[in-house]
Amino acid sequence: MVSQFGYTVLTADSGEHALTVHKNYKGQIDLLITDVVAPGMSGPMLAEKLTEKQPNLKVLYISGFDNTHVVQKYVVEKGHELLSKPFTVEELRNKVQSMLPVVVRSSFG
């Protein structure tokens, strides 16, 4: 969905894969979008590893459990953002655009 908003999107199917993608990507990664609960490596574990390598990385957690201790500890206390499930495409767009510079699209011709 985020690519529809004009952003370049890198995808990973696991936390370990995300670490590899981050390591091998030559450009700047501005935002990590991850579920709080994920198999293998949780979203907070992934975010911790990536923000150690890139402290300015912004993190958006997605969760169906928005009032738990984990959410409080890793979202509120760390200054990250949360988008609660279920959400609409418009809600996702608004959240991403509030966290990142607006993508300017131009059309020629």
Residue pairs with C-beta under 8 A, 6 or more apart in sequence:
1 89
1 92
1 93
2 9
2 33
2 92
2 96
3 9
4 89
5 93
5 96
5 97
5 103
6 103
6 105
7 96
7 100
7 103
8 27
10 21
10 25
10 29
11 21
12 18
12 20
12 21
14 38
14 39
14 40
14 41
15 34
15 38
15 40
15 41
15 42
15 43
15 45
15 46
15 49
16 40
16 41
18 32
18 34
18 46
18 50
19 46
19 49
19 50
22 29
22 50
22 53
22 54
29 54
29 57
30 57
30 58
30 100
31 57
31 58
31 59
31 60
31 96
31 99
31 100
32 46
32 47
32 50
32 57
32 58
32 59
32 60
33 60
33 62
33 96
34 43
34 46
34 47
34 59
34 60
34 61
34 62
35 43
35 61
35 62
35 63
36 42
36 43
36 44
36 61
36 62
36 63
36 65
36 70
36 71
36 74
37 43
37 63
37 65
38 46
42 70
43 61
43 63
43 74
44 61
44 70
44 73
44 74
47 57
47 59
47 61
47 74
47 78
47 80
50 57
51 57
51 59
58 80
58 81
58 99
58 100
59 78
59 80
59 81
60 80
60 81
60 82
60 83
60 95
60 96
60 99
61 71
61 74
61 75
61 80
61 81
61 82
61 83
62 82
62 83
62 84
62 85
62 87
63 71
63 82
63 83
63 84
63 85
64 84
64 85
64 86
65 71
66 82
66 84
71 82
74 80
75 81
75 82
81 95
81 98
81 99
83 91
83 92
83 95
